[in-house]
């Protein structure tokens, strides 16, 4: 890696929110919405089958026979779209401008062709008057310029849509133009907040807590309270406390920024926060839900300053059993800002004093020993809570996350590593989950028709059955009967050799495919309370309360909790209206997760371009008839390897039961040698090379020839890349 031996300028940590585990999984690929499954179709183009096509010739024959035998089972239901009631997609796409191929056509004199980067979006006719003035005479000058285009119409008798060119973003392959394109495509509002919105903020700065608030709130400023966050975090919305009691139990507090105090209901600030619904975390920056004055100053729980909070405080035994529970508005003064690394070093050195120079500043009222003791006590209780959660049947499907080191001058990635999720992360997660569950029960008990909750539906039955059948064929003793049984299987199935973690990661990836996304909903619109359940957490009620700085759903929950405690009137919102807000929060959360994934992919592609080719061991995730997917172990990325990009004499796909196999026959380097055969199946270990392609910010993976050291097949692959066969 470039600058591998130097200490990095900036370390961008993977952005974990406290709900990753409650989704059961954190990737948004292969998500099925409302039970609608995408049909897999074989597309024959110039005599070639699509690499995604899972049906071989033999299989398609048997399928047609099955159809004759039982037509009802194989009936292809079809429908026609008659009206679009709500446009959720932005209708915007990033891509490149080209001249039309037929210079003699009438269209050539009126339109250019816009080719979107996302191949799911149709190609678009763009009026030449929207294009740069010299585009027709000098089209090559714009070959690497990224544009944004919006679809305005798409006639049903045309393969191409009609659109308007919105703007030129700049050079493809550069971080900011590419990032702006991603944000625009997914409808993320990254504009500056209007003066009307900013007028809702406190005007007299520096702002201090009004005296009347002290009479309305529990004063916790003398307690030992602290935050634990990524070292780069600036929006600190949760803090923890742990006070030993004389009887051997503990008073544990979760203290959350009281954002709703600063966001008056119905105000312009409230409306823009509701519309944005979530902060969006990119590798290099954050697009905030609220103005930075709120996110990073007024609400953020910075140390040594008085802050308004909403707290949940429990009396807990050392084993994590709840003896008492209190909710209320509070005022705190955090004594220090710990990073996950600080808390981890305290956990790993329980009997040693951490040197002062290795810790952040601590307020004079408290000592580093007091903070250290509190972290250790929280860690012990969190371990018990976590153990009990999994005994009670919770599931966690960990997905690998990449963190980057960035050059602070250029902003380019210098290197990357898989983010390690350690005990300090788990400590915070356990208490956030506990607070969210407590608030869910409290608000639902008080307002059974108006609670904003979060449910996680069980996995898709058909996909789960297919996976069960596959695991049987592979001889994997997996139990899919419940979330807890699946978690136990994933924990116990694999050995402890160096590749056991990789095999677990591959199977975890497979298990995440049938999973559905967790969703916000209003309790008054679902009649069957069994549907309230959260599959991954295996609990009856759950919500989001702990991150109001960056999630609007949490602000709504704060208002409900305040009403439940008698601080205010119940918000005048009907269940159907609250459900619409919940739906919007779901949409924006999905979009923000996808944007985050694309931002990570963008930076990794730049890293491959700047530092590649990169070699790594990889494990096969799935096998198709013309390609196979791998998990690249060193970087945690998934990539597809195409057979037509390799110097093969032939390749053959077959199924052994449910187990797919792809046999590769390599062209011998020396004509006197015998060709090398390589069988690729799921869990196969292979050597891959990641390399930049000729098109901007695309990288591909190819297989290294078995038994060789160098980067073989690269030239062959680069020639293929130009032909567009890998698109």
MODA-V245331 format. One line per field, one symbol per residue. ss: DSSP state (2 for helix, 1 for strand, 0 for the rest). phi: phi as a letter, one per 20 degrees, with the letter a starting at -180 (. if undefined). psi: psi as a letter, one per 40 degrees, with the letter a starting at -180 (. if undefined). A space follows every 10 residues. Layout:
ss->???
phi->???
psi->???
This chain:
ss->0000000001 1100000000 2220000000 0010010000 0001100110 0000002222 2222222220 0000000000 0000000000 0111111100 0000002220 1111110000 0001111222 0000000022 2200111111 1110000000 1111111111 1000222222 2222200000 0000222200 0000000000 2222220110 0000111110 0000000111 1111000001 1111111022 2000000222 2222220101 1000011000 0222222200 0000011111 1111110000 0111111111 1110011112 2222222200 0000022200 0000000222 2222222222 2222222222 2000000000 0111110000 0011111100 0022222222 2222222222 2222220000 0111110000 2222222222 2222000000 0022222222 2200000002 2222222222 2220000111 1122200022 2201000010 0000000000 1222222222 2222000000 0000222222 2222222222 2222222222 2222222222 2001111111 1110001111 1100001111 1122200111 1111110011 1111110000 0000001111 1000111111 1100000011 1110000000 0002222222 2200000
phi->.fmfeefffc defgeedfdg fffnbdedfl eddlmedffe cedeclndef fefedegfff fffffgfffc fffdfefcbc fdadebeeff mdbercecff fefefffgfd cddedffeff effcfcgfff eggeffecff fdfdeeddcd fdabffedfd edbdfeaeep ffneffffff ffffgemeed ffffffffff egeedfecff gffffeceed fefecbdcbg fefcdedccc bbdfdfenec ddcdddgeff fedffnfgff ffffffmbfd eefdaceffd gggfgdcfef effmbfcecd ddcdecfgen fedbbcdrfb cccfeadeeg fgffffffcf deffggfedf gcfffcdfff fgffffffff ffffffgfgf ffoeccdfdf cecdddffee mffeabbffe edgfffgfgf fffffffffg fffffecfec feccdcffff ffffffffff fffemefedd fbgfffffff fdfdfdffdf fffffffgff fffffeefcf beffddfeff ffgdgfelcf cbbdcecffc cfgffffgff ffffenfbff gecfgfffff ffffffffff ffffffffff ffffffffff dffddafbdf ebcdecabdc deffdmedbe deffedfdfa bbdbddmeee cceddefffd feeffeeced bfmfecdcce bfefffldcc dceffgmddf eemffgffff gffnfef
psi->ihfdeiiidh hhihhhieed deedieieif hhhfehhhhh ihhhhfeiii dehehidddd dddddddddg dddehhhiih hdihdhhdie eiiiaihiii dheeiddded iihhhidhee hiihhhhdde iidedddfdd dedehhihih hdigieeidi iiihhdihda hieidddddd dddddefhhe iiiiddddee ihdhiihihi ddddeeihhe deighiihii deiegheiii ihhiideeai hhhhhhhgdd deghheiddd dddddddiih hideihhidi iddddecddh giifihihih ihhihiidee hhdihhiiii higheigiid dddddddegd eihhhdeeii ihideiiddd dddddddddd dddddddddd defihhghii hhiihihedd eihdiiihhh hadddddddd dddddddddd ddddddgdee hhihihiiih dddddddddd dddefhghhe didddddddd dediafieed dddddddddd dddeiiiiii ihdeehdhed eeihddefid hiahdefede hddddddddd ddddeediih hghidddddd dddddddddd dddddddddd dddddddddd eaihiiiihh dihaeeiiii hhddeeiiih hhdeeigidi ihhihgbehi hhhhhihidh deiiihhhhh iheihihihh iiidihfhii hihihheidi gieddddddd ddeede.
